[in-house]
Amino acid sequence: LALTSSFLDSRETVVASGGNIMPANGCVIDRGQITERRVAKRPIPAFQTIEYLRSFMTGRLGWSRLGALMIISGAFGIFRREEVIAINGYLTSREKYEKDTVGEDMELVIRLERNLRERGVPHKITYNCLANCWTEVPSTLSVLKRQRERWQRGLLEILSFHRTMIANPRYGKYGLIGFPYYVVIEVAGAWFELFALVVFVACIAAGAIDPSVFRFVVWTNLAYGLSLSALSIFLNERNGRVFPLHDRMALMVASVLEQAGFRQLVSFFRVSGYVGV
């Protein structure tokens, strides 16, 4: 109902809308109903919980307000049926473009936007921060690795297939802001982050970094991560309690601990997703 309201309340024609994906790991579930919302005690799902909160509460909320929302998660989205039919649905080898993709959720949104822009049809693609979908996230590193590699391969396929949109003013904010961001930050960013980490560690080992510089880098990184996590938790809870207080505090601790290994591991998984593209 919350997600459907996006189509009813907007003055513009909404062609697609998505909500939040919330990890159900740790929740108490009885006959398909969540009876108690909790954060998983195991570190891998807990790290993903704060990661998802940041991604949706700050990332997608910002992209939606900017008018350049590039993805609606496949687990939870509503699309205007006639517009999906107009572009032949999901991208598969049996349809118009004779091509399969592993990033079907993002690709569908991009192709919708591209088609509507080329037809000159006024429209809107939205994100509803009040609509929650609970789903199980990977609980082991092996499953997480496969998921993040698949996401990265899907992103590369989409950017390649729709490369004509990159920096193209014909596609508005999607072409001028959204696509360049994904190329620079989501594609090149993982490589840059790992390279910077290797150089940083090498410089520390060689004694080439002043201790005050080292402290500045560490503390500013922690402060930024904590601020973003605290904001995401606040936005998630502002319309009613989602997690109990001790779980919210646990998420803040997780946001600190994830920066000492988990974040770098995820970047490595993203880079390894280039293999076999």
Secondary structure, DSSP 8 states (H G I E B T S, - for coil): -TTTHHHHH-SS-EEEEEEEEEE-TT-EEETTEEEE----SSHHHHHHHHHHHHIIIIIIHHHHHHT------TTSEEE-HHHHHHTTSS--TTSTT----S-HHHHHHHHHHHHHHHHT---EEEEEEEEEEEE----SHHHHHHHHHHHHHHHHHHHHHTGGGTT-GGGHHIIIIIHHHIIIIIIHHHHHHHHHHHHHHHHHHTT-S-HHHHHHHHHHHHHHHHHHHHHHHHHHHTTS-SS-HHHHHHHHHHHHHGGGTHHHHHHHHHHHTTTT-
